[in-house]
Amino acid sequence: MIRFLIIISLIFSSTASFPQCCAVGGGSPIAGDAAIGVLKEKQFEISANYQYISSNKFLTETEPAENFLDNFSSKYLYTRLAYGLSERLTISVETGYWIDKTQIGLSERDTYSSKGIGDLILFPRYSIIQAKGTNYNELTVGMGFKIPLGSYNDSMGYVEPFSGATFYTTKPLAVQATSGAYDLLFNMFYTGRIPGTLLSISANALHIMKGWNPLSEKLGNYTSLGLFVGQTFYNNLNFTLQFKGEWIGKMEINPDMMMVRFFSYDPEATGSRKFFVAPQLSYVFADKLSVFLQSEIPVYQNVNKTQIASQTQVTAGLTYRFSITPGSSGSDQ
């Protein structure tokens, strides 16, 4: 009888605290997905981006929905070290650290938080087209590999009221430091100038093919397309407006695991289609150090089932470029 009550209690705890999976900013491990080309030969780049995400907005498909959480927020520090092996080939090593990742529920047992290192990304890029001069344009392709470093199975304990025993359930993937899977990243970037104007135009495409983690979970594949239109003022100040479409596929779980695991999230409440407008302001110091501030403003969102939606996302960053050969430093982007 006691065993039966324990099982009933666990089932009740699992279904009562069933926050449908938060998909806020969870598609890409790269913070500040600005269009990036290749570096000069023997040129180094060190960059760091800080990204803040917060939302208490909920949607069912495109319509407002009742809150099943109070708030979701994250603070993410992303760093990249890149080196130009040649005029056409650049390789980068990138990683992220979650300063805080918190889901605040309507009750205490629906509240989760975590922090820690995320993923390591190896990302070589090759420039197919490099036309210099007044008609400057560049077409670059890249293929990266994401290696999980942080925790993907952090758990939280619940006290069973009948026996007093503590049982543990895995926290939702939305608050884990990493998905725990090895992913492939594909990137294409183009930049050029609009003839007869001072405007520059760039386009960036990113596709992430998600892998399976050791818990038999697979996040949905991620695809984003971005169009950037920018203009430089006073030689150093640049304003860029980005139009970005984002597609995230539905999560998959091994059917056998569905029979034996208690989930603290709803796998069906994953996947979305979104469109953002993202203004960005950047400033370059002495052709070496640049700083930027960007905000992604959602203008269209369509999510599967009921999810917490995108609301506030701000990214600030800096990039420093230098060369080991005299006279070849500068900013190539």
Sequence and secondary structure as in RCSB ss.txt:
>XXXX:A:sequence
MIRFLIIISLIFSSTASFPQCCAVGGGSPIAGDAAIGVLKEKQFEISANYQYISSNKFLTETEPAENFLDNFSSK
YLYTRLAYGLSERLTISVETGYWIDKTQIGLSERDTYSSKGIGDLILFPRYSIIQAKGTNYNELTVGMGFKIPLG
SYNDSMGYVEPFSGATFYTTKPLAVQATSGAYDLLFNMFYTGRIPGTLLSISANALHIMKGWNPLSEKLGNYTSL
GLFVGQTFYNNLNFTLQFKGEWIGKMEINPDMMMVRFFSYDPEATGSRKFFVAPQLSYVFADKLSVFLQSEIPVY
QNVNKTQIASQTQVTAGLTYRFSITPGSSGSDQ
>XXXX:A:secstr
 HHHHHHHHHHHHHHHT      TT S S SS        TTEEEEEEEEEEEEE  EEEETEE   SEEEEEEE
EEEEEEEEESSSSEEEEEEEEEEEEEEEEESSGGG EEEEEEEEEEEEEEEEEEEE STT EEEEEEEEEEEE S
 S  EEEEE TTT  EEEEE  GGGSS  S  EEEEEEEEEEE TTSSEEEEEEEEEEE  B TTSEE   EEEE
EEEEEEEETTTEEEEEEEEEEEE   EE HHHHTT   SS TTS  EEEEEEEEEEEEEETTTEEEEEEE EEEE
EEEEEEEE   EEEEEEEEEEEESSTT      
